[in-house]
């Protein structure tokens, strides 16, 4: 593909050092997120060499970890479903387990594609001179990850030390009551699998999705501002650049839309569970200590905030494309005898451009 030479001359000039710093910042954000995926035992080819041993190790390791997680879900789901207590809470726990397991399975199958997309979007913004200021966005991702890790650590510790009746009590723990060390070890393994293998991958993907959408929105925003600042421009070159951006959005959405759907289902389940607990607090006071109840509130608040961040960043892509359409309409529509290039640009800009949830529901503000 030939680089846009005419239109790129109208883009805001950046010093090489400034542009390189911004690219490194965004690259470091994605590198940091894939390290978090690695902590979740989700390996990409970035963390393995190309020799056959490493490839087989990646496949075997992923298979073993996913087998453990599936076993956890098989044991955990019926225990929650038939656990004595509030039926609504049990339904919420089952939904959380199933959706997080489904999300992890899809994420493992697409992790290499996600890594390639992160490299592609950085190189494309460099090639088309569409780098943008992302310092605040990067700090937001780092802060978000720190809060999520702290909350999940708190949640995991509480699930280990709490006196709340454990789901494994009727199956295992009641038979090892006198084995204090073994009982604690089982609780620790249960908490580690729950937090790092099921809950954390959803949170890290939410950060990845937000970072990708922010980057796409930044590319569209810079394209719009350069279009507004250009008086006489080659609409053929502009059309090529806009078609490239649209294809980039479409390709990214094709890989992320189903994960966005499973992530939304997970957050809907945690919201249902959190609201059920908050509304029916009196049903839990006899059996639930204040410590585990507080974990549900904290987890509910952080998950709702994560879902809001995903939705707002996803909807910003649609909103920015709508602004481009308005700008093009003002510039081109009043003209008489439009050229074929301008007519095509006008018709393409009119088409909706948005991220979606499984290619069904567009991610807009109303998605919340």
C-alpha positions in Angstrom: 0.0 0.0 0.0 1.3 3.4 -1.0 1.8 5.8 1.9 -0.4 8.9 1.8 2.0 11.7 0.8 -0.2 14.7 0.1 -2.7 14.5 2.9 0.0 13.5 5.5 1.8 16.8 4.8 -1.2 18.6 6.2 -1.2 16.6 9.5 0.3 18.3 12.6 4.1 18.1 12.5 5.7 16.0 15.3 9.4 15.8 16.1 10.8 12.3 15.6 11.7 12.1 19.3 8.1 13.1 20.4 6.5 10.6 18.0 8.9 7.8 19.0 8.2 8.4 22.7 4.4 8.2 22.1 4.8 4.9 20.1 7.0 3.5 22.9 4.5 4.5 25.5 1.7 2.7 23.7 3.9 -0.3 22.9 4.8 -0.5 26.6 1.2 -0.5 27.6 0.4 -3.5 25.4 3.6 -5.2 26.5 2.5 -4.7 30.1 -1.0 -6.1 29.4 0.4 -9.2 27.8 2.6 -9.8 30.9 -0.6 -9.7 32.9 -2.1 -12.3 30.5 1.0 -14.4 31.2 0.3 -14.2 34.9 -3.1 -15.6 34.1 -1.3 -18.5 32.4 -2.4 -17.4 28.9 0.7 -17.6 26.7 1.3 -15.9 23.4 4.1 -16.7 20.9 5.8 -13.5 22.2 6.8 -15.4 25.3 8.0 -18.5 23.5 10.7 -19.1 20.9 10.0 -20.6 17.5 11.6 -24.0 18.1 9.3 -27.0 18.2 10.0 -27.7 21.9 8.7 -24.2 22.9 5.7 -24.5 20.7 4.8 -27.9 22.1 5.4 -26.6 25.6 3.0 -23.7 25.0 0.3 -26.1 23.8 0.8 -28.6 26.6 1.0 -25.9 29.3 -2.1 -24.2 28.0 -4.0 -27.6 27.8 -3.0 -28.5 31.4 -4.0 -25.1 32.8 -7.3 -25.1 31.0 -8.0 -28.6 32.2 -7.5 -27.5 35.8 -9.8 -24.5 35.2 -12.4 -26.8 33.5 -12.2 -29.2 36.4 -12.7 -26.3 38.8 -15.8 -25.1 36.9 -17.2 -28.7 36.8 -16.8 -29.0 40.6 -17.7 -25.4 41.4 -20.9 -25.0 39.3 -23.1 -27.7 40.8 -21.8 -26.8 44.3 -22.9 -23.3 43.9 -26.1 -24.3 42.2 -27.2 -26.6 45.0 -25.5 -24.7 47.8 -27.9 -23.9 50.7 -28.7 -20.2 50.8 -30.2 -17.5 48.6 -31.2 -18.9 45.2 -30.5 -15.6 43.4 -26.9 -15.5 44.7 -26.3 -19.1 43.7 -27.6 -18.3 40.2 -25.2 -15.3 40.0 -22.2 -17.4 41.1 -23.0 -20.1 38.5 -23.3 -17.5 35.8 -20.0 -15.9 36.8 -18.2 -19.2 36.7 -19.6 -20.2 33.3 -19.1 -16.9 31.6 -15.6 -16.4 32.9 -14.7 -20.0 31.8 -16.1 -19.4 28.3 -14.2 -16.0 28.1 -10.9 -17.7 29.0 -11.4 -20.5 26.5 -12.0 -18.0 23.6 -9.2 -15.7 24.9 -6.6 -18.6 24.8 -7.6 -19.4 21.2 -7.1 -15.8 20.1 -4.2 -14.5 22.2 -1.7 -14.6 19.4 -4.1 -12.6 17.1 -4.6 -10.1 19.9 -0.8 -9.6 20.1 -0.5 -9.1 16.3 -3.3 -6.6 16.4 -1.6 -4.5 19.0 1.6 -4.4 16.9 -0.3 -3.7 13.8 -2.2 -0.7 15.1 1.0 0.9 16.4 2.8 0.4 13.1 -0.2 1.6 11.1 -0.5 4.8 13.1 3.3 5.4 12.6 3.0 4.7 8.8 0.1 7.0 8.3 1.4 9.7 10.7 -1.7 9.2 13.0 0.1 9.1 16.3 -1.7 10.9 19.1 -1.3 12.0 22.7 -1.9 9.0 24.9 -0.1 9.8 28.1 -3.3 10.1 30.2 -4.7 7.0 28.7 -1.6 5.0 29.5 -1.6 6.2 33.1 -5.3 5.3 33.3 -4.5 1.7 32.2 -1.7 1.4 34.7 -3.8 2.8 37.5 -6.7 0.5 36.5 -4.5 -2.6 36.6 -3.1 -1.7 40.0 -6.6 -1.2 41.5 -7.8 -4.5 39.9 -4.9 -6.5 41.2 -5.3 -5.0 44.7 -9.1 -5.7 44.7 -8.6 -9.3 43.4 -5.8 -9.9 46.0 -8.2 -8.7 48.7 -11.0 -10.9 47.3 -8.7 -14.0 47.2 -7.4 -13.5 50.7 -10.9 -13.0 52.1 -12.0 -16.2 50.4 -9.2 -18.1 52.2 -9.5 -16.7 55.7 -13.2 -16.0 56.0 -15.5 -18.1 58.2 -18.2 -18.0 55.5 -19.3 -21.5 54.5 -17.0 -22.6 51.7 -18.5 -24.2 48.5 -16.0 -27.1 49.0 -17.2 -27.8 52.5 -19.7 -30.6 51.6 -17.3 -32.2 49.1 -13.8 -32.0 50.6 -13.2 -29.7 53.5 -15.6 -31.4 55.9 -13.6 -34.6 55.6 -10.3 -32.9 56.4 -11.5 -30.8 59.3 -8.7 -32.0 61.6 -6.1 -31.4 58.9 -5.7 -27.7 59.3 -2.7 -27.3 56.9 -4.4 -29.4 54.1 -7.6 -27.5 54.5 -5.8 -24.2 54.2 -3.9 -25.5 51.2 -7.1 -26.5 49.4 -8.6 -23.1 50.1 -5.5 -21.4 48.7 -5.5 -23.4 45.5 -9.2 -22.8 45.1 -8.7 -19.0 45.5 -5.7 -18.9 43.2 -7.5 -20.7 40.4 -10.6 -18.5 40.9 -8.7 -15.2 40.9 -5.8 -15.7 38.4 -7.4 -18.1 36.0 -11.0 -16.9 35.8 -11.5 -13.4 37.1 -8.2 -11.7 36.2 -8.3 -12.6 32.5 -11.6 -10.8 32.1 -10.2 -7.7 33.8 -7.0 -7.7 31.7 -9.0 -8.1 28.5 -11.2 -5.1 29.5 -8.0 -3.1 29.8 -6.8 -4.3 26.4 -10.1 -3.5 24.8 -10.1 -0.1 26.3 -6.6 0.6 25.1 -7.3 -0.5 21.5 -10.5 1.6 21.3 -8.7 4.6 22.7 -6.0 4.2 20.1 -8.6 3.8 17.3 -10.5 6.8 18.5 -7.2 8.8 18.6 -6.5 7.9 14.9 -10.0 8.9 13.9 -9.8 12.1 15.9 -6.5 13.1 14.3 -7.9 12.3 10.9 -10.9 14.5 11.6 -8.8 17.4 12.8 -6.4 17.3 9.9 -9.4 17.2 7.5 -10.8 20.3 9.2 -7.5 22.1 9.0 -7.0 21.3 5.2 -8.6 23.7 2.7 -7.5 22.2 -0.6 -6.8 18.5 -0.4 -6.7 15.4 -2.6 -9.9 13.6 -1.8 -8.5 10.5 -3.5 -5.7 10.3 -0.9 -8.1 11.1 2.0 -10.4 8.4 0.8 -7.6 5.8 0.8 -6.6 6.8 4.4 -10.2 6.7 5.6 -10.8 3.3 4.0 -7.7 2.0 5.7 -8.9 3.3 9.1 -12.3 1.7 8.6 -10.7 -1.6 7.6 -8.5 -1.4 10.7 -11.6 -0.9 12.9 -13.4 -3.8 11.2 -10.5 -6.2 11.5 -10.1 -5.4 15.2 -13.8 -5.7 15.9 -13.9 -9.1 14.1 -11.4 -10.5 16.7 -12.7 -8.6 19.8 -16.5 -8.6 19.3 -17.1 -12.1 20.7 -14.8 -11.4 23.6 -16.6 -8.2 24.2 -19.8 -10.2 24.3 -18.6 -12.7 26.9 -17.0 -10.0 28.9 -20.3 -8.1 29.0 -22.1 -11.3 30.1 -19.6 -11.7 32.9 -20.0 -8.1 34.1 -23.8 -8.5 33.9 -23.5 -11.6 36.1 -21.3 -9.8 38.7 -23.7 -6.9 38.6 -26.7 -9.2 39.2 -24.9 -10.9 42.0 -23.7 -7.6 43.6 -27.2 -6.0 43.4 -28.8 -9.1 44.8 -26.4 -9.1 47.8 -26.9 -5.3 48.4 -30.7 -5.4 48.1 -31.2 -8.6 50.2 -28.5 -7.9 52.9 -30.7 -9.1 55.7 -30.8 -12.6 54.2 -27.0 -12.9 54.7 -26.3 -11.4 58.1 -26.8 -14.7 59.9 -24.4 -16.6 57.7 -22.1 -14.1 56.1 -19.4 -12.1 58.0 -18.8 -8.4 57.2 -15.5 -9.2 55.5 -16.8 -11.4 52.7 -19.8 -9.2 52.2 -17.5 -6.2 51.7 -15.6 -8.1 49.0 -18.8 -8.5 47.0 -19.4 -4.8 47.2 -15.8 -3.9 46.2 -15.8 -6.4 43.4 -19.1 -5.2 42.2 -17.9 -1.5 42.1 -14.7 -2.3 40.3 -16.4 -4.6 37.7 -19.1 -2.0 37.0 -16.3 0.6 36.6 -14.5 -1.7 34.2 -17.6 -2.3 32.1 -18.2 1.5 32.0 -14.7 2.1 30.8 -15.0 -0.5 28.0 -18.4 0.9 26.9 -17.3 4.5 26.9 -14.0 3.8 25.0 -15.9 1.6 22.5 -18.6 4.2 22.0 -16.0 6.8 21.4 -15.1 5.1 18.1 -18.7 5.5 16.9 -18.9 9.1 18.1 -15.7 10.1 16.4 -16.8 8.5 13.1 -20.1 10.4 13.4 -18.2 13.7 13.8 -16.2 12.9 10.6 -19.5 12.3 8.8 -20.8 15.6 10.0 -17.7 17.4 8.9 -17.7 15.8 5.5 -21.4 16.6 5.1 -20.7 20.3 5.8 -17.7 20.4 3.5 -18.9 18.4 0.5 -22.7 18.3 0.4 -23.2 22.0 -0.5 -20.9 21.7 -3.5 -22.4 21.4 -7.0 -21.3 18.8 -9.5 -19.5 16.5 -7.1 -16.7 14.4 -8.5 -17.0 10.5 -8.2 -14.3 10.5 -5.5 -16.2 13.0 -3.4 -19.5 11.1 -3.9 -17.9 7.9 -2.8 -16.2 9.5 0.2 -19.6 11.0 1.2 -21.4 7.7 0.9 -18.7 5.8 2.9 -18.5 8.4 5.6 -22.3 8.1 6.0 -22.0 4.4 6.9 -22.0 3.6 10.6 -18.6 2.7 12.0 -18.7 1.2 15.5 -17.3 -1.6 17.6 -19.8 -4.4 18.3 -20.6 -7.1 20.8 -20.4 -10.3 18.7 -21.3 -8.4 15.5 -24.9 -8.0 16.8 -25.1 -4.9 19.0 -23.1 -1.8 18.3 -21.2 -0.4 21.2 -22.7 3.0 21.9 -23.6 5.0 25.0 -27.0 3.2 25.0 -25.1 -0.1 25.3 -24.7 0.7 29.0 
